[in-house]
Amino acid sequence: MKIFIVIDYWFPYVGGGPVHVAQIANRLCRLHDTTVTVVTSRLYPSLNRKKNPFSIYFDVVHLGPSMPFSSITGRLLFLKELFFF
């Protein structure tokens, strides 16, 4: 089974959302033999290169332009690209 989880932002921004999604994705992969892909917006390139310590069993895909988290334009372009993913 393949599962896609969409979240607005990802590490290195740490908060309840990314930690919760990472725990769910790891447990689904480990306990239920599923393939999980987390789809998130693309932050500045330097931030995306940092290793995420939580993505042990799943893949992370970054979509949209490389913009700051607070950019409305970046979020709208992320949603447009997500629609065609």
C-alpha positions in Angstrom: 0.0 0.0 0.0 1.2 3.5 -0.8 0.4 6.5 1.4 1.1 10.1 0.7 1.0 12.6 3.6 1.0 16.3 2.8 2.3 18.8 5.3 2.9 22.5 4.9 6.4 22.6 6.3 9.1 20.2 7.3 12.4 20.0 9.1 14.5 22.0 10.0 11.4 23.8 11.2 10.5 21.8 14.3 7.0 21.8 15.6 4.2 19.5 16.6 3.0 18.9 13.0 6.3 17.6 11.5 7.1 15.5 14.5 3.7 13.9 14.6 3.7 13.2 10.8 7.2 11.7 11.1 6.1 9.4 13.9 3.0 8.2 12.1 5.0 7.6 8.8 7.7 5.6 10.6 5.1 3.5 12.4 3.1 2.8 9.3 6.2 1.7 7.4 7.6 -0.4 10.2 4.4 -2.1 11.5 2.1 -2.3 8.5 4.5 -2.8 5.6 3.5 0.3 3.7 5.3 2.8 1.5 4.9 6.3 2.9 6.0 9.5 1.1 5.8 12.8 2.9 5.1 15.7 0.4 6.1 19.2 1.7 6.9 22.6 0.4 10.4 23.5 -0.6 12.2 25.9 1.7 15.4 27.7 1.0 17.9 25.2 -0.6 20.3 25.4 2.3 17.6 24.3 4.7 16.5 21.3 2.6 20.1 19.9 2.6 20.1 19.3 6.3 19.6 15.6 7.2 16.3 14.9 8.8 16.8 12.6 11.8 13.2 11.5 11.8 12.8 10.1 8.3 14.2 6.6 8.9 11.7 4.5 6.9 10.0 6.9 4.5 10.8 9.4 1.7 10.4 13.1 1.7 9.5 15.0 -1.5 9.8 18.8 -1.7 7.6 20.6 -4.2 7.2 24.2 -5.2 9.6 27.1 -5.5 12.4 27.7 -3.0 10.9 30.5 -1.0 10.6 31.4 2.7 7.9 29.7 4.8 6.0 32.9 5.3 5.6 33.6 1.5 1.9 33.4 0.3 3.1 33.1 -3.3 5.3 30.1 -2.4 2.4 28.4 -0.7 0.0 28.9 -3.6 2.6 27.6 -6.1 3.2 24.6 -3.8 -0.6 23.8 -3.8 -0.6 24.2 -7.6 2.3 21.7 -8.0 0.8 19.4 -5.5 -2.4 19.2 -7.5 -0.5 17.8 -10.5 1.8 15.5 -8.4 
